[in-house]
Amino acid sequence: MPDSELPQSSQGTPIWSVFVAGILSFFVSGLGQFYNGQPAKGLAFFFGSLLLWFVFLGWVVATWAAIDAVVVRWGKGHGEWESK
């Protein structure tokens, strides 16, 4: 089934792509951001999560990263706050 026939976000991003971004970022903080084409944000989430795991708050950053990846992918797929 072509992507054009699958449910899509308001910006035309395939719905499966939204879930992939969230799942990637949930299991490896920042990976969803890399998938969305945001390597700097991905590195920030990854190292932030790594740092906070040492004080037992890494799950907070992992959850935040997963939610951010889904929200960005659902929107434009490349972040609404980046300058072009």
N, C-alpha and C positions, 0 to 999 in steps of 0.2 A: 504494500500500500504506500503510495507516494506521500511525502510530508504534507503536501497541499490538501490531502484528504483527512489528515489527522487534526484533532483539536489544537488550536493555537492561541497564544496570548494576544492581547490587543495590539501588540507591535509585530505580530506575525511569527513569533518564535514558536517552534513546535513544542507541545506540552511535554513530550518525553525529555526534551533538552533541559527544561526547567528542573525536572526531577533528577536528572543526571548531575546537574550543577550542585544541587543540595546534597545528594548522596556522596559525591566526591568530597565535598567540603566537610561533611559530617565525619567521615572516616579519617581524612587527613586535612586538618584545618588549613585553609588557603588553597587547596587543590581546585575547588569550585571556582575561585577567583581566577586562577590560571586558565581554566576551561572557558571562562567568560572573557578572556583576553586582558586581564588586569594583573600582570605579574607583580607589580609593586605592592598592591593591596594583598595579593596572595602571600608574598613574603612577610608582610607585616602580620597577617593573621597567623602564619606558621610560627614565626619566631615569638610572637606574643603568646600563643598557646603553649609553646615549648617552655617559655619563661614562667608562665603562670602554673604549669603543671607542677613546678617545684614548690609552689605554695598551695597546691591542691585546688586551684581554681581553673584549671585547664578546660574543664567541661563547659565553663561559661563562655570562653572564647570559641570553643568548638561549636557550641550551639549558635552563637552570634554569627560565626563564619558561615554555617549552613543556611541560616535564615537570610543573611546578606546575599549569598550566592543565588538562592531561589528568587529573591526580590529583584535582583539585577537582571537575571536571566528572563524573568517574567516581563520586565520592562523592555528596555532596548537591547539587552544582552551585552552591553559594553559600559554600563553605568551611566546614570543621568547626571552625575556631579563632576565628571571629568571635562576638562577643557578640550576642545577639538582642534 
